[in-house]
Amino acid sequence: MSPTTTTDPLLSTRATLVLLLATLVGIGAGVLRFLGGQSWPTAVLTGVGAAGGALLLFHAIVGDTRT
């Protein structure tokens, strides 16, 4: 017996885009916070919070094409 192979991607294009945009927002917010003179733990927490908010935002506004 030969094993069956699936060609389905792990993540959809929409999920990848939403996660990428949220990650970029989080990194940008953390870097700006760090360059603003805050400590790196504060910058990391700011970046994580911004990424979480951006994830919710982009999940709501990026359209789903499976209608």
FENWO-V293170 format. One record per run of one state. SS is the DSSP state (@ for helix, = for strand, . for the rest). FROM is the first residue (numbers start at 1). LEN is the number of residues. If there is no record, write none. Layout:
ss	from	len
SS	FROM	LEN
SS	FROM	LEN
This chain:
ss	from	len
.	1	12
@	13	23
.	36	4
@	40	22
.	62	6
